[in-house]
Amino acid sequence: METVYIVKIGGNIIDDAGKLKQFLNDFAQIPGSKILIHGGGKIATEISKSLGIQPQLIEGRRITDANSLKVVIMVYAGLINKNIVAQLQAAQCNAIGLTGADGNCIPAKKRQVGAIDYGFVGDIEASQINVENVQMLLQNGFTPVFAPITHDTTGNLLNTNADTIASTLAVALAPYYNVRLIYCFEKKGVLRDVNDEESLIPEISPSTYPELRENGVIAQGMIPKMDNALQALQQGVKAVYISHADDMLIITNQQKPAGTVLHL
């Protein structure tokens, strides 16, 4: 079975031009089929504030009102996505920039209002992913680069957590490929002390995760990342890694362990 690497990039790597260029050069070197999903929350936050729109985040998830939606569409699907695609093309990687609306690849449903009204946020399911169109791109030598924007199939775009897109794509493709999911950011992996790079937790399982979350070791933006990653493993994804962007090629080349490995 062919291996497909699904890589999600976020954090301060997106915000630093030099680090992003290095990461994209490394990503371009991954052999075979690969998919990139990117976030970009900090840039969207800065632009929102400059327009007088105060961002709201709850446990790492953005509250997306009508004005915030316009900003994230422009920033994620425009500024960040096309910059990444252009740099990958320069690195001889035949990237194609997409949102979930393109090719109807990732349809979504607007999140129901519960205790929290997240606004124009899309929830997605692996069973709804248009696997055939994603496969068509991979089989024809394209590297899909997904912005964290989906659509509700009635003409409306929705903001969707990039970690969720990565894990849901991984689950949808798992019956057809040997899927390896890698979350890359500016830390070595999951740290016991966020200020101490030497406090790396090398392995996390469903049995050890609840205690780490309860004790605040895993909090804020790391929560959706971990929730999605563990669910992906339980639904057929072969391996999940959370690592520094600089260690991505160590993982894909299987040279040695790097970052935090999630396992059942």
Sequence and secondary structure as in RCSB ss.txt:
>XXXX:A:sequence
METVYIVKIGGNIIDDAGKLKQFLNDFAQIPGSKILIHGGGKIATEISKSLGIQPQLIEGRRITDANSLKVVIMV
YAGLINKNIVAQLQAAQCNAIGLTGADGNCIPAKKRQVGAIDYGFVGDIEASQINVENVQMLLQNGFTPVFAPIT
HDTTGNLLNTNADTIASTLAVALAPYYNVRLIYCFEKKGVLRDVNDEESLIPEISPSTYPELRENGVIAQGMIPK
MDNALQALQQGVKAVYISHADDMLIITNQQKPAGTVLHL
>XXXX:A:secstr
  EEEEEEE THHHH HHHHHHHHHHHHTS SEEEEEE  HHHHHHHHHHTT   EEETTEEEB HHHHHHHIII
IIIIIHHHHHHHHHHTT  EEEE TTGGG SB EE   SSS  BSBEE  GGGS HHHHHHHHHTT EEEE SEE
E SSS EEE  HHHHHHHHHHHHTTTSEEEEEEEESSSSSBSSTT TT B  EE TTTHHHHHHTTSS TTHHHH
HHHHHHHHHTT SEEEEEEGGGHHHHHTT S  SEEE  
